Amino acid sequence: MHKKSIILAAVAMLGLAGCLEGDVERGVVGAGAGLVASEVLGTDRTGTILAGAAAGVLCDDAGIAACR
């Protein structure tokens, strides 16, 4: 049950990524999603948080419509 609530929180954060206006805000949400993902997947926290933050910052530059 605990994993289910973590996954739902991650989906909610990613769903709100389009509502954020700047790269910094998207980076913070991406880092939070990376933390949740690292807990669920059992991966290295630091690397997954950095990957999530980078994905959040660069998602609008990559042309993803949800990040604009």
C-alpha positions in Angstrom: 0.0 0.0 0.0 2.9 2.3 0.8 4.4 1.9 -2.7 1.0 2.7 -4.3 0.7 6.0 -2.5 4.3 6.9 -3.5 3.6 6.1 -7.1 0.4 8.2 -7.0 2.3 11.1 -5.5 4.9 10.9 -8.3 2.2 10.9 -11.0 0.5 13.9 -9.4 3.8 15.8 -9.3 4.5 15.0 -12.9 1.0 16.0 -13.9 1.5 19.4 -12.4 4.8 19.9 -14.3 3.0 21.6 -17.1 1.5 24.2 -14.7 5.0 25.3 -13.6 6.4 28.4 -15.2 10.1 28.3 -14.9 13.0 25.9 -15.2 13.7 26.1 -11.5 10.2 25.1 -10.5 10.2 22.2 -13.0 13.7 21.2 -11.7 12.5 21.0 -8.1 9.5 18.9 -9.1 11.8 16.7 -11.2 14.1 16.3 -8.2 11.1 15.3 -6.0 9.9 12.8 -8.6 13.5 11.4 -8.8 13.5 11.0 -5.0 10.2 9.1 -5.2 11.4 7.0 -8.1 14.6 6.1 -6.2 12.6 4.9 -3.2 10.3 2.8 -5.3 13.0 1.4 -7.6 15.6 1.0 -4.9 18.3 2.9 -6.9 20.9 5.4 -5.8 19.2 8.5 -4.4 21.7 11.1 -5.6 21.9 9.9 -9.2 18.2 9.5 -9.5 17.4 12.9 -8.0 19.9 14.6 -10.3 18.5 12.8 -13.3 15.0 13.9 -12.3 16.1 17.5 -11.8 17.8 17.5 -15.2 14.7 16.1 -16.9 12.5 18.7 -15.2 14.8 21.6 -16.3 15.3 20.4 -19.9 11.8 19.0 -20.7 10.6 22.2 -22.3 13.8 22.5 -24.3 13.3 19.0 -25.6 9.9 20.1 -27.1 7.7 18.1 -24.8 4.2 19.7 -25.0 3.3 19.0 -21.3 6.3 21.1 -20.1 5.3 24.3 -21.9 
